[in-house]
């Protein structure tokens, strides 16, 4: 068993691993390439595979936060191990290797899968029981959950769209598909309201035709909706947003439906609405329902593992300290174990 860099020629092999590992997900080679060597933020040092006799049995891809709100946060964007090689230290080797590399990049926290600039899923699907147990063993704690919704779509589903666009035009709003030249005003709008979405929307804009719709008012972008800027080979909608000053006018509903109509014209019969915030809006506007739940796990790299601290206390013959650490280690509920209270004491 040896660890090696994840290189472009290995994409077919790691796709095979991912297909076996993620039984609740749709996997194809284009998707895995987008999350690894094809990612705009791809760092060759943060992509690793484990090989056994020249066969890839596991891989992991990391990333470093780029936003103002996640500086110092490292991400495990993907980590997958062939089922036959689980519980044989392959996953641990991959995870510990990535943690070391992220620590070397001054990351103080590692988060699992919810990488804003490019993500496969917004956390770990709670049905991946082995994955949950694996993360708990390695000192990760669940901090919150995210949800995906799903809706049925078909061509011609909303025949009154053109009439709605004309209604808004009479009120001074222009609704249209974005053009490549619109990138500067779109980015300016996003930087003012949702800077974490800039990279994803720019990727959607680069398709031909662009997979972004806009609403303009007084020469400025005031609302947008995009699709397939992330997970481009899937029926992936989002993100979308409307300037708070012009909400309650129906702009978001029209932009959402325009995007869903495009997905229907591609041949899809359902759309995935990931990392959902306004559940009621999507349920009302396109009949979407809650579909999947993802748990976000994080680990504070500044906290020494309990095993290390137990060893340090034993060496220093600190019996009281060892008792405190053992109580934490044998906590009845590992998901609520309060290790931060014991940081580096």
C-alpha positions in Angstrom: 0.0 0.0 0.0 1.4 3.4 -1.0 0.2 6.9 -1.4 0.8 8.9 -4.6 -0.3 12.2 -6.1 -3.7 12.3 -7.9 -2.8 13.0 -11.5 -5.1 13.6 -14.6 -4.4 10.1 -16.0 -6.0 8.6 -12.9 -9.4 10.2 -13.3 -11.0 7.0 -14.9 -9.7 4.9 -12.0 -10.9 7.3 -9.2 -14.3 7.5 -11.0 -14.5 3.8 -10.7 -13.7 4.0 -7.0 -16.3 6.8 -6.5 -19.0 4.8 -8.3 -18.5 2.0 -5.8 -18.2 4.2 -2.8 -21.1 6.6 -3.3 -24.1 4.4 -3.8 -26.6 7.2 -3.1 -25.1 9.5 -5.7 -25.0 9.9 -9.5 -21.3 9.6 -10.5 -19.7 10.1 -13.9 -16.2 10.9 -15.1 -16.9 14.5 -15.9 -18.2 15.1 -12.4 -15.1 13.6 -10.8 -12.8 15.6 -13.0 -14.6 18.8 -12.1 -14.0 18.1 -8.4 -10.4 17.2 -8.8 -7.9 17.9 -11.6 -10.4 20.1 -13.5 -11.2 22.4 -10.6 -10.2 26.0 -10.9 -8.7 25.8 -7.4 -7.0 22.4 -8.0 -3.9 22.1 -5.9 -1.8 19.1 -6.9 -0.4 18.8 -3.4 -4.0 18.3 -2.1 -4.9 15.4 -4.4 -3.8 11.9 -3.3 -4.5 8.3 -4.1 -3.7 5.0 -2.4 -2.6 2.2 -4.6 -2.2 -1.5 -3.9 -0.3 -3.3 -6.6 -0.8 -0.4 -9.0 -4.5 -0.4 -8.5 -6.2 2.7 -7.0 -8.3 1.6 -4.0 -9.0 5.1 -2.5 -8.5 8.8 -3.2 -9.0 12.2 -1.6 -9.1 15.8 -2.9 -8.7 18.8 -0.6 -9.1 22.5 -1.0 -8.5 25.7 0.9 -11.1 28.3 1.7 -10.9 31.4 -0.4 -13.7 33.6 0.9 -13.5 36.2 3.7 -15.6 34.0 5.9 -13.6 30.7 5.5 -10.0 31.8 5.5 -8.1 29.3 7.5 -10.6 26.5 6.7 -9.4 23.5 4.7 -11.9 21.2 3.0 -12.0 17.5 2.2 -14.0 17.9 -1.1 -14.0 14.2 -1.8 -12.7 11.1 0.0 -13.7 7.6 -1.3 -12.4 4.1 -0.6 -13.4 0.9 -2.5 -15.7 -1.1 -0.2 -13.4 -4.1 -0.3 -10.6 -2.0 1.2 -12.5 -0.3 4.0 -11.3 -0.8 7.6 -7.8 -1.5 6.3 -6.4 1.9 7.1 -6.8 3.2 3.5 -9.3 6.0 4.5 -7.2 6.9 7.6 -4.1 7.2 5.5 -5.9 9.5 3.0 -7.5 11.7 5.7 -4.4 12.1 7.9 -2.3 12.9 4.8 -4.8 15.7 3.8 -5.0 17.0 7.4 -1.2 17.3 7.5 -1.1 19.1 4.1 -3.9 21.5 5.2 -2.2 22.2 8.5 0.9 23.1 6.6 -1.2 25.7 4.7 -2.1 27.3 8.0 -5.6 25.8 8.1 -7.0 25.7 11.6 -10.2 23.8 10.7 -11.0 21.0 8.4 -14.6 20.7 7.0 -16.0 17.7 5.2 -17.4 18.3 1.7 -19.1 21.7 2.1 -16.6 23.6 0.1 -18.4 26.7 -1.2 -16.4 27.4 -4.3 -16.9 23.9 -5.7 -18.7 21.1 -3.9 -19.9 17.6 -4.8 -22.5 17.6 -2.0 -23.0 20.1 0.9 -21.9 17.6 3.5 -22.0 13.9 4.1 -25.3 12.2 3.4 -26.3 10.8 6.8 -27.1 7.4 5.2 -23.4 6.8 4.7 -23.2 5.2 8.1 -19.6 3.9 7.7 -18.5 7.4 6.8 -20.2 8.9 9.8 -18.4 6.4 12.1 -15.1 6.9 10.3 -15.3 10.7 10.9 -16.2 10.3 14.6 -13.3 8.0 15.1 -11.0 10.7 13.7 -12.2 13.4 16.0 -14.8 15.1 13.7 -18.0 16.6 15.1 -21.2 17.4 13.4 -21.8 21.1 13.4 -25.0 21.5 11.4 -27.0 19.9 8.5 -27.8 21.0 5.0 -30.6 19.9 2.7 -31.2 19.3 -1.0 -34.6 19.6 -2.6 -35.9 18.0 -5.8 -38.7 18.9 -8.3 -40.2 17.5 -11.4 -39.7 19.4 -14.6 -41.0 19.2 -18.1 -41.0 21.3 -21.3 -43.8 23.8 -21.4 -44.5 23.5 -17.7 -45.1 27.2 -17.2 -46.8 28.6 -20.3 -47.3 32.0 -18.8 -43.6 32.8 -18.4 -43.5 35.2 -21.3 -46.6 37.1 -20.1 -44.9 37.5 -16.6 -41.7 38.8 -18.2 -43.8 41.4 -20.1 -45.6 42.4 -16.9 -42.2 43.0 -15.3 -41.0 45.0 -18.3 -43.9 47.4 -17.8 -42.7 47.9 -14.3 -39.2 48.8 -15.5 -37.5 45.4 -15.2 -35.7 43.6 -18.0 -35.5 39.8 -17.7 -33.2 38.0 -20.1 -30.5 35.3 -20.4 -27.0 36.6 -19.4 -24.4 37.3 -22.0 -20.6 36.8 -21.7 -20.1 40.5 -21.6 -22.3 40.7 -18.5 -19.7 39.2 -16.2 -18.4 42.5 -14.7 -21.9 43.7 -13.5 -22.8 40.2 -12.4 -19.7 39.9 -10.3 -20.2 43.4 -8.8 -23.7 42.4 -7.8 -22.5 39.2 -6.2 -19.6 40.8 -4.4 -22.1 43.1 -2.8 -24.5 40.4 -1.6 -23.1 36.8 -2.0 -19.4 36.8 -2.6 -19.1 33.1 -2.0 -21.1 32.4 -5.2 -18.9 34.3 -7.6 -16.8 31.3 -8.8 -19.9 29.1 -9.3 -21.8 31.8 -11.3 -18.8 32.6 -13.4 -18.6 28.9 -14.4 -22.3 28.9 -15.3 -21.8 32.0 -17.4 -19.0 30.4 -19.4 -21.3 27.8 -21.0 -22.6 28.4 -24.5 -25.3 29.6 -24.1 -24.7 31.0 -20.6 -26.6 29.2 -17.9 -27.5 32.3 -16.1 -30.6 34.5 -16.2 -30.7 38.1 -15.0 -33.1 40.8 -14.0 -32.0 44.4 -14.6 -33.4 47.7 -13.2 -32.1 51.1 -14.0 -29.1 49.7 -15.7 -28.1 47.4 -12.8 -28.4 43.7 -12.1 -30.9 43.3 -9.3 -31.5 39.5 -9.4 -30.0 36.4 -11.0 -30.5 32.6 -11.2 -28.0 30.1 -12.5 -27.7 26.4 -13.1 -25.0 23.8 -13.7 -22.2 26.1 -12.6 -21.5 23.3 -10.1 -21.9 19.6 -10.9 -22.4 20.5 -14.6 -23.2 17.0 -15.7 -26.2 16.8 -13.4 -29.5 18.6 -13.3 -28.2 21.0 -10.8 -29.9 24.3 -10.1 -28.5 27.3 -8.3 -27.5 29.6 -6.9 -30.0 32.4 -7.1 -30.6 35.7 -5.4 -32.6 38.9 -5.5 -31.6 42.3 -4.2 -33.6 42.9 -0.9 -34.8 46.2 -2.3 -36.8 44.6 -5.1 -38.1 41.4 -3.5 -41.8 40.4 -3.5 -42.2 41.3 -7.2 -41.9 37.8 -8.6 -38.4 38.2 -10.1 -37.0 35.1 -8.3 -39.9 32.9 -9.4 -39.5 33.8 -13.0 -35.7 33.4 -13.1 -36.0 30.0 -11.3 -38.6 28.7 -13.8 -36.5 29.9 -16.8 -33.6 27.9 -15.5 -35.7 24.8 -14.9 -37.2 25.1 -18.4 -33.6 25.0 -19.8 -32.9 21.9 -17.8 -36.1 20.3 -19.1 -35.0 21.1 -22.7 -31.7 19.3 -22.0 -33.9 16.1 -21.4 -34.0 16.1 -17.6 -37.2 15.2 -15.9 -36.2 16.3 -12.4 -34.0 19.1 -11.0 -31.8 19.1 -7.9 -31.9 22.2 -5.8 -28.9 21.9 -3.4 -27.9 23.5 -0.1 -31.3 25.0 0.2 -32.2 28.0 2.3 -35.8 29.2 1.5 -37.6 25.8 1.6 -41.0 27.3 1.4 -40.1 29.4 -1.7 -39.1 26.4 -3.7 -42.0 24.3 -2.5 -44.4 27.0 -3.6 -42.8 28.1 -6.8 -41.9 24.8 -8.5 -43.4 22.1 -6.3 -40.1 21.0 -4.8 -39.8 18.6 -1.9 -37.1 17.9 0.6 -35.0 15.1 -0.7 -31.7 14.6 1.1 -30.0 15.6 4.3 -26.3 16.1 4.7 -24.3 16.4 8.0 -21.4 18.8 8.0 -18.5 17.5 10.1 -15.6 19.7 11.2 -12.4 19.2 13.2 -10.3 21.8 14.9 -6.7 21.2 14.0 -5.5 23.2 16.9 -6.8 20.6 19.3 -4.5 17.8 20.0 -6.1 14.3 19.7 -7.2 12.9 23.0 -4.9 9.9 22.6 -1.9 12.4 22.3 -3.0 14.3 25.4 -3.5 11.1 27.4 0.0 10.0 26.5 1.4 13.5 27.5 -0.5 13.3 30.8 0.8 9.8 31.5 4.4 10.8 30.8 4.0 13.8 33.1 2.3 11.5 35.7 -0.7 13.9 36.0 -3.3 11.5 37.3 -6.0 14.2 37.7 -5.5 15.4 34.2 -5.6 11.8 32.9 -9.0 11.2 34.7 -10.4 14.3 33.1 -9.3 13.2 29.6 -10.6 9.7 30.1 -14.0 11.0 31.1 -14.1 13.0 27.8 -12.8 10.0 25.8 -15.5 7.6 27.2 -18.4 10.1 26.8 -21.6 8.3 26.2 -22.4 10.5 23.1 -19.4 11.1 20.8 -21.5 13.5 18.6 -21.8 15.9 21.5 -18.4 15.3 23.2 -17.1 18.7 24.2 -13.4 18.4 23.3 -12.9 22.2 22.8 -13.2 22.6 26.5 -9.9 20.6 26.8 -7.9 22.5 24.2 -4.1 22.0 24.8 -4.3 22.2 28.5 
